[in-house]
Amino acid sequence: MINVLSSYTTNHERLKVLRVSLSVIRFLSILNFVYTILGGTFLLLALCKEWTPQVNDMQRQQFFKIGLFVSIFAPLATCVDLMALRGLHSWRRAYLLPWLTLYGFVDVVLFAHALSGIFHSGFSWTYLVLMLCVFCLYSAWRHLRRQYTEMLLDPPTCRTIEQLATDIRSVEQQQTVQRFRENDLPPKYEDLIHSLTTEDAARESNAATVDDGASPPLYSDAAAASTEITMEVEVETTPIRGSNASSSVRRE
């Protein structure tokens, strides 16, 4: 009973971790897809001068750098997210290694950039938002690291309360059947040997007590005692016979 309940709670917790991991990776994959579109838009703004005549050359260079970086990083991150989703669905932890490597590296770079900006230019809202993003990304990375460790075990299954009740009933039935079988079984070989040894020990102890007691009488003593008893019986019966003979003479 206790084992069934503990396995159910453990399975439920692991299933919750798996669902959260899937949600995190799906959110990041959607975000990276949006970043890919934004990177392409920045590249178009930087390269197509006819579409944006009001943008100067300095702004075009900034748009080109941002668009190039985002256009390279976002598709790569999207591919890594899709690999991680594939690994979670097929329960292969090797597919999570690129995700953990890439996002761990990005988190470290963003954290170093935020710290250097705070030390050199002081505290500002830009670095506060950047530090908040770093902590959010680190929490997601730590959760996926836990998921990577738990994938050493078997995948969790979705089980309801009704299935838990049926498992408990089956365990109770098995326990009752096992009890009946234990009561109906014949005695074991060890029990028989133990009973025989105890009986032999009891017999040996009784024989030892008889040997330690008084010795039985000899045959000569028993014969003498029997002859004395017969002589006493004859002596007692002879006067009775004489008295009966005298009484008969008198009657005649």
Residue pairs with C-beta under 8 A, 6 or more apart in sequence:
1 168
1 171
1 172
4 164
4 167
4 168
4 171
5 164
8 159
8 164
8 167
11 156
11 157
11 159
12 156
12 159
14 150
14 153
14 156
15 156
15 157
15 158
17 143
17 146
17 147
17 150
18 88
18 147
18 155
18 156
20 143
21 88
21 143
21 144
21 147
22 85
22 88
24 140
24 143
24 144
25 81
25 84
25 85
25 88
25 99
25 144
26 81
26 85
28 77
28 81
28 140
29 78
29 81
29 82
29 85
32 74
32 75
32 77
32 78
32 81
33 74
33 78
35 70
35 73
35 74
35 77
36 70
36 71
36 74
36 75
36 78
38 67
38 70
38 74
39 66
39 67
39 68
39 69
39 70
39 71
39 72
39 74
40 67
40 71
41 67
42 63
42 64
42 66
42 67
42 70
42 71
43 63
43 64
43 67
43 68
43 71
44 51
44 67
45 51
45 52
45 55
45 60
45 63
45 67
46 60
46 61
46 63
46 64
46 67
47 64
49 55
49 60
55 63
76 102
77 102
77 103
80 98
80 99
80 102
80 103
81 99
83 95
83 98
83 99
84 95
84 96
84 98
84 99
84 144
86 92
86 95
87 93
87 94
87 95
87 96
88 95
88 96
88 147
91 151
91 155
92 151
93 148
93 151
93 152
96 144
96 147
96 148
96 151
97 148
99 144
100 141
100 144
100 145
100 148
103 137
103 140
103 141
103 144
104 141
106 137
107 134
107 137
107 138
107 141
110 130
110 133
110 134
110 137
111 131
111 134
113 130
114 127
114 130
114 131
114 134
117 124
117 126
117 127
117 130
118 127
